[in-house]
Amino acid sequence: MKKVLLSFLSVLLLSACTQNKNADQDISAKKTDTINIDRSQFPPGPDTNVKITESYARQVARDAYFWAWPMENIYNRRLAFKQSPKVGLMNGVLPFAPLNSLAMLHDYIKPEQRWVACPNQDVVYGAAIAALDETPVVVQVPDFGDRFWVYQVVDLRTDAFAQIGKMYETKPGFYLLVGPNWKGEVPKGITKMFRSKTGTAFIVPRVFQDDTAEDRKAIQKIINNIDVYALDKFDGKMKVQDWSKLPSLSSPTKDGGTGETKWVFPDTFFDELPAVLKDAPPLPGEAARYAQVLAVIEAAKKDPALKKAMIDEAHKADKELVDPLLQFRNWGIQLADNWTTANNCAAFGTDYFTRTAIAKSNILVNAAVETKYYYQDLDTNAIRLNGANQYTVTFAKEKMPPVNGFWSLTLYDEHHFFVPNSLKRYSLGTKNKDLKYNPDGSLTLYVQISEPLGDKKANWLPCPKGIFCLYFRCYGPQEKAIKNEWTPPGVIKT
């Protein structure tokens, strides 16, 4: 009787457990269904109706000011180009044209320009800003022969999106740049189309020129066939311009200081940011970042105290985070003899630090396969370069710059601009045909205020009295340079 009772109890217990288990599964399923339904009701981002604290608004503002600084920099240049009445030279020295059109120099850039830090006197520059949210643009490429050339084409983030240049074996012809949402038909006669991720694009042709009167004359016929224009002006025929006859135009910005023209303004940064972010849709992983800052901006519209706090934080970020990045020694990949570089130029993506560092110190750099850049603030003893001293830079015969294009060593002041000197010489390199090599085949460059003794004048790079920096370029770099297996020689105090 006892065994029968135990057996009966076991059956009841098992049945109860099974029922409970099934009930739990039903409840779990119902909970899952409920959660799924609730999740569908969640807002896609921050609730703009929620009151937020000042400290939180400051945190978001500080972060956004840093990562969006390069985009506002380019966007405000677009607004400046929009004010150009016609194609010409701003202040008589800088290419300046209405949106969707190009202006070209016909010689090296003049030292007094202040719109773009770290210019070079190795190439003849052009500049165009395309409003691809308004129209596609045609980029005209002539036959450059054996001459080194490259067109820098970057979006609002200063990321390259078109490969046009000698290193790409680009053929003469017409190339089309379109915005992210363009769905038109590519007309016959267009060689290739490139699509930008943003509505704004910056096009900067660079054409190598020897520092000789003969080459200045020879280059004119070639560069006169370079052009950029809106798609509705395309007729399949090469347009010809005489870039040597451009008019001088007044500047829409406050220029004339020692540093670069100011393009980012803390006081109006957050007023402009929504338009900037609309121009540059979020990259993968950025949607939450965009939603966060836009929600805070929306909250600040209703609360003047929050807006004031955000502006204050923008000023602090400008001084504490962005300003120090002007100095090359504060960022970059560390190389031998205190040189620094970056491996992802014009391909920054979400590398916010490097993108902002380069935008502050030397914006509009080429992609790695186009140009390799090396930066130097220090001598081999890690002491700041200063005109009170004399320096040498010596390339061993077997360690000359590995380039398929050309190389140059340029000197800038502390603000990253040319320093006036009696020779009107701001760089040395391939363009200089009279460089004197040492008996063993090595090459020594002399960086100092006074002219070096003997026959070394051709190798002299004049420097200012105070602090300065050096900048080394490898155009058309070979693999050794791209992979940092070659670096420039140290700057030795003599």
WOGI-V703024 format. One record per backbone hydrogen bond with DSSP energy under -0.5 kcal/mol. CO is the residue of the C=O (numbers start at 1). NH is the residue of the N-H. If there is no record, write none. Layout:
CO,NH
CO,NH
//
This chain:
1,5
2,6
3,7
4,8
5,9
6,10
7,11
8,12
9,13
10,14
11,15
12,16
13,17
14,18
15,19
16,20
17,21
18,22
19,23
20,24
21,25
22,26
23,27
24,28
25,29
26,30
27,31
28,32
29,33
30,34
31,35
32,36
33,37
34,38
35,39
36,40
37,41
38,41
38,42
39,42
46,48
47,50
53,57
54,58
55,59
56,60
57,61
58,62
59,63
60,64
61,65
62,66
63,67
64,68
65,69
66,69
68,72
69,73
70,74
71,75
72,76
73,77
74,78
75,79
76,80
77,81
78,82
79,83
80,83
81,84
87,247
88,90
88,96
89,92
89,249
90,93
90,94
93,110
94,90
96,88
98,101
100,230
103,127
110,113
114,261
120,109
122,209
123,125
124,207
125,105
127,103
128,130
128,203
129,100
130,132
130,201
131,134
131,135
132,179
136,231
137,177
138,140
138,229
139,175
140,142
140,227
141,173
142,144
144,147
148,208
149,166
150,152
150,206
151,153
151,164
152,204
153,161
153,162
154,202
155,158
159,155
162,164
164,151
165,168
165,170
166,169
173,141
174,191
174,192
175,139
176,194
177,137
178,196
179,182
187,190
192,176
194,178
197,281
199,132
199,133
200,156
201,130
202,154
202,204
203,128
204,152
205,126
206,150
207,124
210,212
212,216
213,217
214,218
215,219
217,220
219,223
220,224
222,225
223,226
224,241
227,140
228,102
229,138
230,233
231,234
241,243
242,245
243,246
247,89
249,91
253,255
264,266
265,268
265,269
268,271
268,272
269,273
270,274
272,275
272,276
273,277
274,278
275,279
276,280
279,199
279,281
283,286
286,290
287,291
288,292
289,293
290,294
291,295
292,296
293,297
294,298
295,299
296,300
297,301
298,302
299,302
299,303
303,306
303,307
304,308
305,309
306,310
307,311
308,312
309,313
310,314
311,315
312,316
313,317
314,318
315,319
316,320
317,321
317,322
318,323
322,325
323,326
324,327
326,328
327,330
328,331
333,341
335,338
336,339
339,335
340,375
341,333
344,347
345,368
346,160
348,351
350,352
351,355
352,356
353,357
354,358
355,359
356,360
357,361
358,362
359,363
367,370
367,371
370,476
372,474
374,472
375,340
376,470
377,385
379,382
383,379
385,468
386,389
390,494
391,447
392,492
393,395
393,445
394,396
395,443
396,399
397,400
401,403
402,478
406,475
407,430
408,410
408,473
409,428
410,471
412,469
413,416
416,118
417,413
418,420
421,424
426,411
428,409
429,432
431,211
431,433
432,435
435,437
436,444
438,441
442,438
443,395
445,393
445,447
446,448
446,461
447,391
448,463
453,456
456,459
457,460
459,446
460,462
461,448
466,387
467,414
469,412
470,376
471,410
472,374
473,408
473,475
474,372
474,477
475,405
475,406
476,404
478,481
478,482
479,483
480,485
480,486
481,484
490,492
491,380
491,493
492,392
//
